[in-house]
Each structure stands twice: as C-alpha cells, then as structure tokens.
Amino acid sequence: MKNESRMMYLDLLRGFAILGILISNLPAIAEPPYGMKIGYTDLSVFVSSLGYFFVTGKFFLIFSFVFGYGFTILIKSSEAKGLDTKRIFFRRLLGLFLLGVLHACFFFNGDILVTYSILGIFLFLFKDADFNKILRVSLIFWILSALFYGFIGLLSYYSSNEDPTLTKNLTEQSIHGYLGNFVSSTLQRMTELRLTFPFIILFNWPSAFSLFLIGLWMGRQNILQDPNTFFNRFKAYWFYIFLIGTIGNSFFIWGNLQISSYFHSFFTWASLAIGGFAFSLLYCYGLLRLSNSENRILNYLKTAMAAVGSMSLTNYLSHSILLAFFFNGWGLGFYGKLPPEKYMLLIFPIYGFNLVFSVIWKKYFQMGPFEILLRKITYG
C-alpha cells in the first residue's frame, strides 16, 4: 500500500510538472525568442509577470527531482531482475536523446529531453556516492545555477539596451521563418538552436543536475515511501520558505520589468535560484495535501493528473506538436500574433486534453505511446 502511495505521489508530481512546463514553454513557442514584445499591453505585462512569479524556473525542478528519484527505482528494478543496469539505463538515455533531437528540430527547439539524456550520464557516476558528496555537489550546482541565471540577465540587458537593431532583425527573421511552410519553420527552428541550446545549458543544466542529485539521494533512502513523514519535518518552516520564495521571485519580476544596469539585471535574475527552489518545495507540499484529500472532485482530478504523470513523455511531446500546429504557418499560423493574455488560454484545452486522453488510454494500455517506444529502445 505504501509503495502504491509513493508511485501515485510521484506520478502526481510528474503530472503537475507537465502542466507547469506547458505554461512555461508557451511563450517560447508563441513568440520570437529575442525579448522583443509585440503588441503588448499592460494586461500582457501583468500576465507575463504572473508566469515569471509562479512558473518560470519552478516546474522543471520538480520534474528533474522526479527524474533523479525515478533513476533509483529503475536501478533497483533492473538489479532485482538480474539485468545489466548500466546497459539498460544508457539505452534509455539514448532513446531520450534521439526523441529529443527529433523534437527540437521539428517541433520545439527548447527541448529538455536532450538535456536529461546528457546529464543522465553524469548522474550515473553518482549511483553509489555517499550522502556528503551528493549534498556537496548538489549545493555547488545550485550556486552555479544562480551565477548562470545572472549571466542570462547580463545578456538580456545587452540585447535590450546595447543592440536593439540586432534584436529587431532577428525577431523579423523568426516570424518570417515560422509563418512559412513546414520546411521553412523547421529550418528556422534549427537555425535558432545555436541560440536556444546555449540558453538551455545556462538556464537548465546546473539547477536540473542539482535536483537530479537530490532525487537520487532521496530515492536511495526511499524517503517518499511515506511522503507525509518527510514533509512534516518542514512544518515549522513553511511560512519562511514562502516568504523567501516570494522575495526571490519578486526580485526576478523586477528584473524583467525594469532593467537599469548590468548589476541590477544580474542580481534580479540570480534571485530566481532562491525563488524557484522555494516555490518548487511549496508546490510539492501542496500536491501532497491534494493527494491526501477525500474531496470527490479533487480525487477525480488527482487520478487524472497522476495518469498524465504516468505518461509524461507522451504528454510533454504532445504539447509541442499541438502548439507547433497552432502557431506555425503550416498550421493555423498564429506565431507572433497573439499577446500572452490570449495565447495562455490554450492551457485549458491542451491540458484538458492531456487529462482526458491519459485516463482513457490508461484503461487499455499500461504505458503511453511514446513510453512504449522508449521501452522498446531501452530493452530492445
């Protein structure tokens, strides 16, 4: 029973993270990635600020934690079956890498699968590391993430204030490419990879690996066997975690709304490392409260969200496919034409589709379609 509770909670975390990743990725798919705001109003700025405060830099941390925790489950399962653990895991990483490359080229160049497949190689090196080493390296990468966020802030200030002509030209090229046919949008996406992939390295890699290691250690200790006991340890600190997260995320919004200097941009972006981690922890606790609820409607939502999480790869890829059709010229062609307050409404039909589709699919199949494909690659 405890094992079922643990797996339900992990799937719930994945399902919730998939929702947050959808919200986070929407602007990157709907608008040119160079920071030039097209047709923005005060409402647009407000909606974007809500996203920065509650979403940006939070949900991929949860997903990274679950990846690290799931790594320990895969290792234990493979060893129990007498399988070659290293071979199984690296074939899985290869499958993620191949899917990630196709995803980045044809649908969304902000793909995270390639990142997970590469960082997963280094995660394996810590499979048998002691707690002190894992904690020390995780802390180093968390500090590194703050420095990298700050560096992104410096680049943001430069593009907005030092070279606005270049930003304008790149934005126009992006709109022209994505509003063409399937070939032109693919070529534009691949052209932008030289900019988006370095951004992913700076924004995602250090913080993701830090959470990989935390998930690895907690998985080895089987801490989520009883998540209530674990989160009760923070009972006296939730207010302070909320306060720290609010301050950190508020500074981050300030840096995105009003940039006055290089130092200001560096400091406000670096504060996301604090705000993002604090809110991620709060979200995990809130989901635990949801999983403990006896409310009938919340129980339906919990079951559906866990189904989404159990098919997280399929649902993640479905977001990009659906949104590419909606925004690119070979589909409905709304790229660069809608402000945030309009394109964010897509969250409801797309995640609603994920909920309904996942529940129905799970009635007939144990795994989602892309999970089945990945399993074929993993186990041959």
Buried (B, 14 or more C-beta within 10 A) or exposed (E): EEEEBBBBBBBBBBBBBBBBBBBBBBBBBBBBBBBBBEEBEEEBBEBBBBBBBBBBBBBBBBBBBBBBBBBBBBBBEBEEEEEEBEEBBBBBBBBBBBBBBEBBBBBBBBBBBBBBBBBBEEBBEBBEBEEEEBBEBBEBBBBBBBEBBBBBBBBBBBBBBEEEEEBEEBBBBBBBBBBBEEEBBBBBBBBBBEEBBEBBEBBBBBBBBBBBBBBBBBBBEBBBEBBEEBBEEEEEEEEEBBEBBBBBBBBBBBBBEEBEEBEBBBBBBBBBBBBBBBBBBBBBBEBBEBBEEEEEEBEEBBBBBBBBBBBBBBBBBBBBBBBBEBBBBBBEBBBBBBBBBBBBEBBEEBBEBBBEBBBEBBEEEEBBBBBBBBBEBBEE
